[in-house]
Amino acid sequence: MAAIDIGSNSVRQIVADVAPDGAIRVVDEMRASPRLGAGLTEGGALADEAMRAAVEKVAHMVTLARQIGASKIEAVATSAVRDATNADVFLELVREQTGINVRVLSGREEALLGFRSALAHFDLADGRAAVMDIGGGSLELALSVDGLLERLESFPFGALRLTEQFLREPIRRRDVRKLRKHVREELRGRLRARDWRRAQLIASGGTFTTLASMSLARQDITTAQTVQGSRVARSELEHILEALQDMSLEERRAVPGLSAARADIIVAGLAVAAEVIARLDAPELSVSAYGIREGLLLETARIAPPAAGTGDARERSVQRLATTCRFEERHSQHVQTLALQLFDALGDRLGCTARDRDLLSDAALLHDIGYHISYSKHNKHSYYLILHAELLGMTPAEQVIVANVARYHRGSPPKKKHRQFGVLDRDLRSRIKRLAAILRVADGFDRGHISAVSRVKTRWTERALRVTPVASAKARSLRLELWGASRKSELLAKVAGVPVEIVSPDGVVVDWRHGDEPD
């Protein structure tokens, strides 16, 4: 089915399959920026030229959806059409050109679709959450407690609308202050801060996907394929806003991560975001790459996603990717178990964090999905499959870590000369090395893919880290597993800073360099 969102700044379409569990598989997307709401605040009517441009783009989208074979095409219009005195003229033009009827959403309906989308893509079951969407014409807020919707609010604080009301090029700081004061006073009158203080804040819309892109560029995270789940600290938002408001329009157009088409309205959008995050006293916001269109798809398919608890969305999406790639479940789950045993024993001394445990768990489950492409260089195929997958509940940086850890479960260890690894900052590279080192040994201990090793024991001595496997009841021999772990232990020795000794149950230290691979 297809969903078309006709906004004040842009028109967007998504064509997708929607599974019974709410999973959305995108078939095609199209977007355009006719700026339907330009000038609306002064005259109250949609401009003829903007209407013609928007109708033309909607017609292209409907044609594409029909050619692809969409069984349903749903179109909604938001703030610009909702507020226009000549909305009926525009709706009739669309009907004449495309044969479809556009539903004009109220502000509350728009906020509800945004909440439905966030419910499908974030863990909202525990605690208070605020879902905000900033479009060209309005700001929508959906407030929930433990996944249950509490309030819906809509404000005329869109990026395009407020740019026209308050800002002129070159932007002056005093005008930005006036804009922020206007937003602050309205929020204060309608949003009780103490009720939603430090709520989880989910943010969707072009303002926030652009913010995430700029933030990732500032961190030199260039290999991320999505901004979904990006976390932007309140301080980072204010730093970016302060820098942009002092730039000329041409300078903003050259900022990494900021599209030239949004450079003229981004300051207003970020100013609104800064006031919302301040009102809620939230330490950060999480960026959603999904919004009204995905909410509309779920509504059309009559699917109400259940609220997910902490980690549920991540676990579901990782499992879905593994299943889609027809992973070897028994081997992958066993390697995951062994890797987590090693992590629990070694993680603190290696400098790992609690979050690293989750990332290692995901990488272990997904490390062999590259077999879906071919056995040859399957670790590299795993990297690309993970990097381009829709993995919820993790930031783009974390997805990059998972992809690299899976990439380095075999073959050459991580090296700065490897392009996709060398471009990462030092902290990410160090985390990848530590987790890949653990995964390599865990994978080695299931070299025969028969779960011959039931668990592993570790012991630090004055001169080495000793790792000893415990045979499962059905194991006839651990020769292959000992050889595999020994062969893949060099990276662990490097990150641990001491030699790693793979010790057989009878106390013999195994050295893979002596002898051929066991039968």
ABEGO torsion letter per residue (X at the ends): XBBBBBBAABBBBBBBBBBAAGBBBBABBBBBBAGAABGAAAAGBBBAAAAAAAAAAAAAAAAAAAAAGBABBBBBBBAAAAABAAAAAAAAAAAAAAGBBBBBBBAAAAAAAAAAAAAAABBAABEBBBBBBBBAABBBBBBBBGGBBABBBBBBABAAAAAAAABBOBBBAAAAAAAAAAAAAAAAAABBAAAABGBBBBBBEAAAAAAAAAAAAAAGBAABABABGBBBBAAAAAAAAAAAAABBAAAAAABBGBBAAAAAAAAAAAAAAAAAAAAAGBABBBBBABBAAAAAAAAAAGBBBBBBBBGAAAAAAAAAAAAAAGBBAAAAAAAAAAAAAAAAAAAAAAGBBAAAAAAAAAAAAAAAAAAAABABGAAAAAAAAAAABBBBGBBAAAAAAAAAAAAAABEBBBBAABAAAAABBAAAAAAAAAAAAAAAAAAAAAAAGAGABABBBBBBBAABBBBBBBBBAABABAAAAAAAAAAAAAAAAAAAGBBBBBBBAAGBBBBAABEBBBX
